[in-house]
């Protein structure tokens, strides 16, 4: 179980977040967007592709897991960047759990200092909707249950 479930959380009063649709969490340095077999099936259906074609075109095997493919610049291939600077996600309604639980990951919640560092990259952190401790812990629990290394 996540260490952030166990200790008295520095964020016990909750945290605020509202996606600013900047795409910062969807691009940049190369990494992994972990997807389960169930998520792959949902995304494939959304894209109207057979699962086998989705695997061949949009996923890579990393050990025992799958990750969505990235562009050469590290952006998720499903990140849409408009000419006007607006961004979007081509699979937003069926995006993976990893994307749905951002920014409430163990790696961002380790300390207030780490959270502030994440906020320098993500303008939605500390803005908008207030998430109580129970909602944050729910995100952490779901990531733990999916065994996501976040």
NUDO-750325 format. One record per residue: residue number from 1; residue in three letters; x, y, z of N, C-alpha, C in turn. Coordinates in pm, 1 decimal. Atoms other than C-alpha are relative to their C-alpha. Layout:
<sites>
+-----+------+----------+----------+----------+----------+----------+----------+----------+----------+----------+
! seq ! type !       nx !       ny !       nz !      cax !      cay !      caz !       cx !       cy !       cz !
+-----+------+----------+----------+----------+----------+----------+----------+----------+----------+----------+
! NUM !  ala !        X !        Y !        Z !        X !        Y !        Z !        X !        Y !        Z !
...
+-----+------+----------+----------+----------+----------+----------+----------+----------+----------+----------+
</sites>
This chain:
<sites>
+-----+------+----------+----------+----------+----------+----------+----------+----------+----------+----------+
! seq ! type !       nx !       ny !       nz !      cax !      cay !      caz !       cx !       cy !       cz !
+-----+------+----------+----------+----------+----------+----------+----------+----------+----------+----------+
!   1 !  unk !     83.6 !   -118.5 !      0.0 !      0.0 !      0.0 !      0.0 !     87.7 !    124.3 !      0.0 !
!   2 !  unk !    -71.3 !   -125.2 !     13.1 !    113.8 !    352.3 !    -77.4 !     37.0 !     58.4 !    135.4 !
!   3 !  unk !    -40.9 !    -62.7 !   -126.1 !    309.3 !    529.6 !    190.1 !    -87.8 !    120.0 !     31.6 !
!   4 !  unk !     84.9 !   -116.4 !    -23.4 !     76.1 !    828.1 !    145.4 !   -136.5 !    -37.8 !     55.4 !
!   5 !  unk !    122.4 !     44.6 !    -64.5 !   -217.2 !    618.4 !    264.0 !     21.6 !    -11.7 !    149.9 !
!   6 !  unk !    -30.9 !     37.6 !   -136.8 !    -42.2 !    536.5 !    587.2 !     30.4 !    119.7 !     89.7 !
!   7 !  unk !    -45.0 !   -107.4 !    -87.8 !    117.1 !    853.1 !    719.0 !   -104.5 !    111.3 !     10.9 !
!   8 !  unk !     85.5 !   -117.5 !    -14.5 !    -57.2 !   1162.2 !    845.6 !     38.2 !     94.0 !   -113.8 !
!   9 !  unk !    -29.2 !    -71.6 !    123.6 !    -78.5 !   1344.5 !    516.1 !     14.4 !    150.4 !     22.8 !
!  10 !  unk !    -18.0 !   -145.2 !     -5.3 !     55.2 !   1699.4 !    484.0 !   -116.7 !     70.0 !    -69.1 !
!  11 !  unk !    112.9 !    -54.8 !     76.0 !   -245.0 !   1750.2 !    254.8 !   -134.4 !    -41.2 !     62.2 !
!  12 !  unk !    120.2 !     48.3 !    -69.9 !   -499.9 !   1639.5 !    516.9 !   -121.0 !     91.3 !    -20.5 !
!  13 !  unk !    111.6 !    -94.2 !     22.9 !   -710.0 !   1951.6 !    448.9 !    -46.2 !     -2.2 !   -145.6 !
!  14 !  unk !     35.8 !     10.4 !    140.9 !   -729.0 !   1855.6 !     80.7 !     86.8 !     89.4 !    -86.3 !
!  15 !  unk !    -77.3 !    -76.7 !     98.0 !   -584.1 !   2010.4 !   -233.0 !    -92.3 !     44.7 !   -112.3 !
!  16 !  unk !     79.4 !    -50.5 !    111.8 !   -711.7 !   2206.8 !   -527.9 !     66.8 !    -34.3 !   -132.3 !
!  17 !  unk !    -49.0 !     28.0 !    135.2 !   -679.3 !   2120.3 !   -893.8 !   -111.7 !     24.0 !   -100.6 !
!  18 !  unk !     89.6 !    -10.4 !    114.9 !   -845.1 !   2216.7 !  -1219.7 !     87.6 !     -3.2 !   -125.4 !
!  19 !  unk !    -76.8 !     12.3 !    123.3 !   -707.6 !   2104.9 !  -1553.0 !    -12.0 !    129.0 !    -80.8 !
!  20 !  unk !     -4.6 !   -122.0 !     80.9 !   -601.6 !   2407.1 !  -1757.0 !     12.8 !    -32.2 !   -148.9 !
!  21 !  unk !     -9.4 !     46.9 !    137.9 !   -579.8 !   2198.9 !  -2075.2 !    126.9 !     50.7 !    -69.8 !
!  22 !  unk !   -126.6 !    -47.3 !     55.5 !   -217.2 !   2300.3 !  -2124.5 !     79.3 !   -111.6 !    -66.7 !
!  23 !  unk !    -71.6 !    113.4 !     57.4 !    -93.8 !   1951.7 !  -2212.2 !    133.0 !    -30.2 !     67.0 !
!  24 !  unk !   -129.4 !     20.8 !    -65.5 !    204.5 !   1974.0 !  -1975.2 !     14.0 !   -141.1 !     55.9 !
!  25 !  unk !     -8.0 !    135.0 !    -57.6 !    118.2 !   1640.7 !  -1811.8 !     -2.8 !   -107.5 !   -108.3 !
!  26 !  unk !     13.4 !     94.6 !    110.8 !     75.6 !   1477.8 !  -2153.6 !    122.1 !     -0.7 !    -91.1 !
!  27 !  unk !   -114.1 !     -9.0 !     88.5 !    409.3 !   1565.7 !  -2300.0 !    126.4 !     35.8 !     75.1 !
!  28 !  unk !   -128.4 !    -35.1 !    -59.3 !    765.7 !   1661.2 !  -2242.5 !     94.1 !   -117.4 !     -3.3 !
!  29 !  unk !    -97.7 !    107.9 !     -7.6 !   1027.1 !   1416.1 !  -2128.5 !    -65.1 !   -135.0 !    -28.6 !
!  30 !  unk !     53.6 !    134.4 !     23.1 !    981.4 !   1059.1 !  -2247.8 !    -33.1 !    -68.4 !    132.3 !
!  31 !  unk !     42.1 !     72.9 !   -119.6 !    807.6 !    831.9 !  -2000.3 !    -97.7 !   -108.5 !    -38.3 !
!  32 !  unk !     95.9 !    106.1 !     23.4 !    524.3 !    588.1 !  -1971.2 !   -140.6 !     46.7 !     33.7 !
!  33 !  unk !    142.2 !    -13.5 !    -30.7 !    147.3 !    611.2 !  -1990.9 !    -51.4 !   -142.8 !      5.2 !
!  34 !  unk !     35.2 !    139.5 !    -21.4 !     52.3 !    276.5 !  -1842.3 !   -145.9 !    -24.1 !    -33.7 !
!  35 !  unk !    137.0 !     38.3 !     35.1 !   -255.0 !    104.5 !  -1982.4 !    -19.9 !   -148.5 !     28.0 !
!  36 !  unk !     35.6 !    139.8 !    -26.4 !   -424.2 !   -214.1 !  -1870.9 !    -66.6 !    -58.5 !   -124.7 !
!  37 !  unk !     71.1 !     65.1 !    111.7 !   -579.2 !   -467.1 !  -2105.7 !   -142.3 !     53.7 !    -12.5 !
!  38 !  unk !    136.0 !    -55.0 !      5.5 !   -926.1 !   -337.1 !  -2012.4 !      0.0 !    140.5 !    -59.2 !
!  39 !  unk !     -9.3 !   -135.7 !     55.7 !   -819.0 !     20.3 !  -2088.7 !     29.7 !     -5.3 !   -149.2 !
!  40 !  unk !    -30.8 !     17.1 !    142.2 !   -672.1 !    -93.2 !  -2420.2 !   -127.0 !    -33.9 !    -76.8 !
!  41 !  unk !    125.5 !     37.5 !     67.7 !  -1005.2 !   -254.1 !  -2511.0 !    -93.9 !    119.7 !    -11.8 !
!  42 !  unk !     87.2 !   -118.3 !      3.2 !  -1198.2 !     63.5 !  -2417.3 !     48.8 !    103.0 !   -101.1 !
!  43 !  unk !    -55.9 !    -99.0 !     93.2 !   -963.4 !    289.4 !  -2611.8 !    -15.9 !    -49.5 !   -143.5 !
!  44 !  unk !     15.7 !     57.1 !    134.3 !   -968.2 !     55.4 !  -2913.2 !   -143.9 !     15.5 !    -48.4 !
!  45 !  unk !    142.1 !    -18.2 !     37.1 !  -1349.8 !     59.1 !  -2912.1 !    -28.7 !    145.5 !    -33.2 !
!  46 !  unk !     19.5 !   -143.7 !     21.1 !  -1346.8 !    438.4 !  -2884.2 !     55.2 !     43.3 !   -135.9 !
!  47 !  unk !    -63.6 !    -33.0 !    128.2 !  -1114.3 !    458.7 !  -3185.0 !    -51.5 !    -85.3 !   -115.4 !
!  48 !  unk !     57.6 !     91.8 !     98.5 !  -1315.8 !    191.4 !  -3366.2 !    108.1 !    -82.4 !    -70.0 !
!  49 !  unk !   -108.5 !     85.2 !     48.5 !  -1010.7 !    -30.8 !  -3402.1 !     -9.3 !   -136.4 !     67.0 !
!  50 !  unk !    -15.8 !    128.8 !    -67.2 !   -969.9 !   -401.4 !  -3339.5 !    114.7 !     10.4 !    101.8 !
!  51 !  unk !   -100.4 !     -6.1 !   -106.2 !   -766.1 !   -456.6 !  -3021.9 !    139.6 !    -31.0 !    -55.0 !
!  52 !  unk !   -130.3 !     37.3 !     56.5 !   -487.0 !   -622.1 !  -3223.2 !     61.8 !    118.1 !    -75.5 !
!  53 !  unk !    -50.7 !   -116.8 !     71.6 !   -455.6 !   -313.0 !  -3445.0 !     42.6 !    108.9 !     97.9 !
!  54 !  unk !    -37.4 !    -99.8 !   -100.3 !   -453.0 !    -85.5 !  -3140.2 !    136.6 !    -34.6 !     58.3 !
!  55 !  unk !   -128.9 !     43.1 !    -54.7 !   -169.3 !   -289.5 !  -2989.7 !    112.6 !     32.1 !    -97.7 !
!  56 !  unk !   -104.7 !    -19.3 !    100.9 !     29.5 !   -271.6 !  -3313.0 !     29.5 !    147.0 !    -26.3 !
!  57 !  unk !    -16.4 !   -141.9 !     36.6 !    -25.0 !    102.4 !  -3372.0 !     25.7 !     93.8 !    117.2 !
!  58 !  unk !      4.3 !    -99.6 !   -106.4 !    -53.1 !    260.5 !  -3028.4 !     57.4 !    -43.6 !    134.4 !
!  59 !  unk !    -48.7 !     46.6 !   -129.6 !    103.8 !     48.9 !  -2752.5 !    135.6 !    -67.7 !    -15.5 !
!  60 !  unk !   -127.5 !     72.2 !     -3.3 !    442.2 !    -88.4 !  -2656.8 !      5.2 !    -79.5 !    128.9 !
!  61 !  unk !    -15.1 !     85.7 !   -117.6 !    525.8 !   -365.2 !  -2419.3 !    123.5 !     46.7 !     75.7 !
!  62 !  unk !   -110.4 !    -37.3 !    -87.4 !    744.4 !   -266.1 !  -2124.5 !     -2.6 !   -100.4 !    114.7 !
!  63 !  unk !      4.6 !    107.6 !    -98.7 !    822.6 !   -574.7 !  -1918.3 !   -132.2 !    -73.9 !    -11.5 !
!  64 !  unk !    129.5 !     67.7 !      0.6 !    484.4 !   -720.0 !  -1821.7 !   -114.9 !     95.7 !    -25.8 !
!  65 !  unk !    102.7 !   -104.0 !     16.8 !    296.6 !   -393.9 !  -1886.3 !     -3.2 !     51.6 !   -143.3 !
!  66 !  unk !      9.3 !    -73.1 !    125.8 !    184.1 !   -184.4 !  -2178.8 !     -1.3 !    148.6 !     29.3 !
!  67 !  unk !      1.4 !   -145.1 !     -6.9 !    239.8 !    185.2 !  -2234.3 !    -44.9 !     53.1 !   -135.2 !
!  68 !  unk !     35.7 !    -64.7 !    125.7 !     88.7 !    415.6 !  -2493.0 !    127.0 !     50.2 !    -66.8 !
!  69 !  unk !   -115.4 !    -50.9 !     73.8 !    328.9 !    525.9 !  -2764.6 !      9.3 !    150.7 !     16.5 !
!  70 !  unk !    -26.5 !   -142.9 !     -5.3 !    485.1 !    869.9 !  -2763.3 !     57.8 !     45.1 !   -133.6 !
!  71 !  unk !    -64.6 !    -60.7 !    115.4 !    596.1 !   1104.2 !  -3036.7 !    148.0 !     18.8 !     33.0 !
!  72 !  unk !   -143.7 !    -16.8 !    -22.0 !    966.9 !   1175.8 !  -3081.8 !     32.5 !    103.4 !    107.1 !
!  73 !  unk !    -26.1 !   -104.2 !   -100.1 !    939.4 !   1483.8 !  -2857.0 !    -47.7 !    -37.5 !    140.3 !
!  74 !  unk !     46.0 !     45.9 !   -129.6 !    794.1 !   1278.0 !  -2569.5 !   -148.3 !     20.9 !     24.2 !
!  75 !  unk !    144.5 !    -20.7 !    -15.8 !    433.0 !   1393.0 !  -2618.1 !    -75.3 !   -130.5 !    -21.9 !
!  76 !  unk !     89.8 !    112.4 !     24.3 !    161.8 !   1130.3 !  -2588.2 !    -56.1 !     15.5 !   -141.0 !
!  77 !  unk !     48.9 !     -9.8 !    136.9 !     47.6 !   1048.1 !  -2938.1 !   -146.2 !     42.8 !     -8.2 !
!  78 !  unk !    140.4 !    -41.2 !      1.2 !   -311.5 !   1126.4 !  -2836.2 !    -19.6 !    144.8 !     43.1 !
!  79 !  unk !      7.0 !   -142.0 !    -33.6 !   -227.9 !   1481.7 !  -2729.1 !    -24.1 !     79.1 !   -128.2 !
!  80 !  unk !     34.0 !    -83.7 !    115.0 !   -387.8 !   1728.0 !  -2969.9 !     44.0 !    142.1 !     32.8 !
!  81 !  unk !    -43.3 !   -139.0 !    -17.1 !   -216.5 !   2066.0 !  -3002.5 !    -55.2 !     81.7 !   -116.2 !
!  82 !  unk !     58.9 !    -85.0 !    101.8 !   -417.6 !   2326.4 !  -3187.9 !     92.6 !    113.3 !    -39.1 !
!  83 !  unk !    -80.5 !   -112.0 !     48.5 !   -267.9 !   2609.8 !  -3391.7 !    -10.6 !    119.9 !     94.6 !
!  84 !  unk !     21.8 !   -111.8 !    -93.4 !   -412.1 !   2850.8 !  -3132.6 !     61.9 !    -24.2 !    136.8 !
!  85 !  unk !    -63.4 !     31.6 !   -126.7 !   -216.5 !   2683.2 !  -2852.0 !    -85.1 !    -85.4 !     91.8 !
!  86 !  unk !     87.8 !     84.0 !    -81.7 !   -516.2 !   2496.9 !  -2711.1 !     40.5 !   -146.2 !    -17.0 !
!  87 !  unk !    -30.9 !    142.4 !      7.7 !   -467.5 !   2130.3 !  -2630.9 !   -123.9 !    -81.0 !     34.7 !
!  88 !  unk !    107.9 !     92.1 !    -31.0 !   -692.6 !   1833.0 !  -2600.2 !     53.8 !   -141.6 !     -2.2 !
!  89 !  unk !    -36.7 !    141.2 !     -2.3 !   -691.2 !   1458.1 !  -2576.4 !    -96.0 !    -74.6 !    -91.3 !
!  90 !  unk !     82.3 !     72.7 !     96.7 !   -814.9 !   1239.5 !  -2860.3 !    -75.9 !   -116.0 !     63.4 !
!  91 !  unk !     66.2 !    112.6 !    -66.8 !   -915.0 !    970.0 !  -2609.7 !    -52.7 !     40.3 !    137.9 !
!  92 !  unk !     35.6 !    -52.1 !   -132.4 !  -1026.7 !   1190.1 !  -2318.3 !   -111.4 !    -78.6 !     69.4 !
!  93 !  unk !    106.4 !     72.4 !    -71.3 !  -1354.7 !   1004.6 !  -2244.5 !     41.8 !   -138.3 !     50.7 !
!  94 !  unk !    -45.1 !    134.6 !    -37.4 !  -1163.1 !    675.3 !  -2214.9 !    147.8 !     -0.4 !     39.4 !
!  95 !  unk !   -142.4 !    -10.7 !    -35.3 !   -822.6 !    799.8 !  -2098.9 !     34.2 !    -96.6 !    114.7 !
!  96 !  unk !    -42.8 !     95.5 !   -102.2 !   -620.2 !    564.4 !  -1878.5 !    -11.0 !     56.0 !    141.9 !
!  97 !  unk !      4.8 !    -36.3 !   -140.7 !   -640.1 !    566.9 !  -1499.0 !    112.6 !     95.1 !     36.3 !
!  98 !  unk !   -114.8 !    -86.2 !    -28.5 !   -294.4 !    723.2 !  -1483.6 !    -33.2 !    145.2 !    -33.6 !
!  99 !  unk !     36.2 !   -135.4 !     42.2 !   -430.1 !   1026.7 !  -1669.8 !   -114.7 !     54.5 !     86.1 !
! 100 !  unk !    116.5 !    -43.1 !    -78.5 !   -756.3 !   1038.3 !  -1472.9 !     35.6 !     36.6 !    142.7 !
! 101 !  unk !    -34.5 !    -28.1 !   -139.0 !   -578.2 !   1048.9 !  -1136.7 !    104.9 !    110.0 !     15.4 !
! 102 !  unk !    -94.6 !   -112.5 !     -8.0 !   -328.6 !   1324.8 !  -1222.8 !    -68.8 !    116.6 !     68.5 !
! 103 !  unk !   -138.2 !      6.4 !    -48.5 !   -194.3 !   1507.6 !  -1018.6 !     14.5 !    -76.3 !    131.1 !
! 104 !  unk !      0.9 !     66.6 !   -130.2 !   -283.2 !   1287.3 !   -721.4 !     71.3 !   -134.6 !     -5.8 !
! 105 !  unk !    -88.4 !    115.5 !      5.3 !      6.6 !   1045.6 !   -756.5 !     93.4 !      4.1 !    121.3 !
! 106 !  unk !    -97.8 !      5.3 !   -109.3 !    241.6 !    928.3 !   -480.1 !    118.4 !     91.6 !    -27.0 !
! 107 !  unk !   -119.3 !    -78.2 !     30.8 !    529.8 !   1095.2 !   -660.3 !    -22.1 !    150.2 !     15.6 !
! 108 !  unk !     29.4 !   -143.2 !    -17.5 !    356.0 !   1435.7 !   -643.8 !    -38.5 !     35.0 !    142.9 !
! 109 !  unk !     51.8 !    -24.7 !   -134.2 !    227.3 !   1395.5 !   -288.5 !     99.8 !    -33.5 !    110.0 !
! 110 !  unk !   -101.4 !     39.1 !    -96.5 !    550.7 !   1295.8 !   -119.2 !     21.1 !    107.7 !    106.1 !
! 111 !  unk !    -18.3 !   -110.6 !    -94.4 !    586.6 !   1639.9 !     39.9 !    -57.5 !    127.0 !    -62.8 !
! 112 !  unk !     48.0 !   -129.8 !     50.0 !    463.2 !   1997.0 !      9.4 !     99.3 !     56.8 !   -102.6 !
! 113 !  unk !   -103.4 !    -48.7 !     91.8 !    794.7 !   2082.7 !   -161.2 !    -14.2 !    -66.1 !   -137.9 !
! 114 !  unk !     16.1 !     73.5 !    125.8 !    741.5 !   1812.2 !   -424.9 !   -126.8 !     46.5 !    -72.3 !
! 115 !  unk !    126.2 !    -49.1 !     58.3 !    380.3 !   1929.5 !   -479.4 !     22.8 !    136.7 !    -66.4 !
! 116 !  unk !    -28.9 !   -133.2 !     56.3 !    504.1 !   2287.6 !   -534.4 !     85.3 !    -10.5 !   -126.5 !
! 117 !  unk !    -81.7 !     20.9 !    120.0 !    763.7 !   2161.5 !   -781.7 !    -88.3 !    -46.8 !   -116.3 !
! 118 !  unk !     92.9 !     45.7 !    103.7 !    487.7 !   1978.8 !   -973.7 !    -84.7 !    116.4 !    -50.2 !
! 119 !  unk !     81.5 !   -115.8 !     37.6 !    285.3 !   2301.9 !   -970.6 !     73.2 !     93.1 !    -95.7 !
! 120 !  unk !    -77.2 !    -82.8 !     93.7 !    567.2 !   2476.4 !  -1157.7 !    -15.7 !    -50.6 !   -143.1 !
! 121 !  unk !     20.1 !     60.0 !    131.9 !    501.6 !   2236.5 !  -1446.6 !   -147.4 !     -5.6 !    -38.7 !
! 122 !  unk !    143.5 !     16.2 !     23.4 !    123.0 !   2213.4 !  -1408.8 !    -75.7 !    120.2 !     57.4 !
! 123 !  unk !     69.8 !   -119.2 !    -49.5 !    -71.4 !   2540.8 !  -1387.9 !   -136.4 !    -27.6 !     63.3 !
! 124 !  unk !    128.2 !     33.5 !    -61.5 !   -384.2 !   2357.4 !  -1267.1 !     10.8 !    -36.2 !    147.1 !
! 125 !  unk !    -20.9 !     34.5 !   -140.4 !   -230.1 !   2256.8 !   -934.8 !    -18.9 !    124.6 !     85.2 !
! 126 !  unk !     35.1 !   -106.5 !    -94.3 !   -359.6 !   2471.2 !   -647.6 !    -99.1 !     99.8 !    -57.6 !
! 127 !  unk !    106.6 !    -82.4 !     56.6 !   -641.3 !   2610.9 !   -862.0 !   -127.4 !    -82.5 !     -7.4 !
! 128 !  unk !    126.2 !     65.0 !     30.9 !  -1006.2 !   2530.8 !   -900.3 !    -57.6 !    -85.4 !    109.9 !
! 129 !  unk !     75.8 !     87.6 !    -88.6 !  -1195.0 !   2245.6 !   -742.7 !     83.9 !    -49.2 !    117.1 !
! 130 !  unk !    -65.1 !     51.7 !   -119.6 !  -1107.1 !   2144.5 !   -388.9 !    -28.9 !   -149.3 !     10.1 !
! 131 !  unk !     11.9 !    144.2 !    -16.6 !  -1042.5 !   1772.2 !   -348.2 !     28.8 !    -32.9 !    146.5 !
! 132 !  unk !    -24.6 !     36.5 !   -139.6 !  -1086.8 !   1646.7 !      8.7 !     94.8 !   -119.0 !      9.2 !
! 133 !  unk !    -93.3 !    109.9 !    -23.1 !   -846.9 !   1396.5 !    159.8 !    -55.9 !   -133.1 !    -49.5 !
! 134 !  unk !     59.7 !    127.7 !     42.0 !  -1091.5 !   1112.4 !     89.4 !     11.0 !    -19.6 !   -151.3 !
! 135 !  unk !    -10.4 !     10.9 !    146.2 !  -1088.3 !   1186.1 !   -286.3 !    144.3 !    -23.2 !    -43.5 !
! 136 !  unk !   -142.2 !     18.2 !     32.0 !   -709.9 !   1211.7 !   -295.7 !     42.8 !   -142.7 !     33.1 !
! 137 !  unk !    -35.5 !    137.2 !    -37.7 !   -672.3 !    885.3 !   -108.4 !    -65.4 !   -102.1 !    -92.5 !
! 138 !  unk !     64.6 !     89.2 !     96.9 !   -920.6 !    726.3 !   -349.7 !     84.9 !    -10.7 !   -126.8 !
! 139 !  unk !    -89.5 !      4.3 !    116.6 !   -692.7 !    822.6 !   -640.8 !    122.5 !    -85.8 !     29.3 !
! 140 !  unk !   -117.7 !     78.5 !    -38.4 !   -391.9 !    679.5 !   -456.9 !    -33.2 !   -148.7 !      8.8 !
! 141 !  unk !     41.9 !    140.7 !    -13.9 !   -582.0 !    359.4 !   -375.0 !    -19.6 !    -63.7 !   -136.8 !
! 142 !  unk !     23.1 !     55.9 !    133.8 !   -691.9 !    310.6 !   -736.9 !    131.0 !    -21.8 !    -73.5 !
! 143 !  unk !   -131.7 !     18.5 !     62.0 !   -335.0 !    362.8 !   -858.9 !     72.3 !   -119.0 !     61.0 !
! 144 !  unk !    -61.1 !    115.7 !    -67.6 !   -211.4 !    112.9 !   -597.5 !    -60.4 !   -130.4 !    -51.3 !
! 145 !  unk !     69.2 !    122.8 !     42.6 !   -474.3 !   -144.5 !   -697.1 !     36.5 !    -36.7 !   -143.5 !
! 146 !  unk !    -41.5 !     25.2 !    138.3 !   -373.5 !   -105.2 !  -1061.1 !    150.7 !    -24.3 !     -9.7 !
! 147 !  unk !   -145.0 !     19.9 !     -8.3 !     -9.6 !   -137.9 !   -948.5 !     75.7 !     95.7 !    -93.3 !
! 148 !  unk !    -65.5 !   -100.6 !     84.3 !     83.4 !    182.9 !  -1129.9 !    120.8 !     58.5 !     73.7 !
! 149 !  unk !   -119.9 !    -54.9 !    -63.7 !    439.8 !    295.5 !  -1055.4 !      5.7 !    151.9 !    -15.8 !
! 150 !  unk !      6.0 !   -145.6 !     11.2 !    352.8 !    662.0 !  -1010.2 !     54.7 !     61.5 !    125.5 !
+-----+------+----------+----------+----------+----------+----------+----------+----------+----------+----------+
</sites>
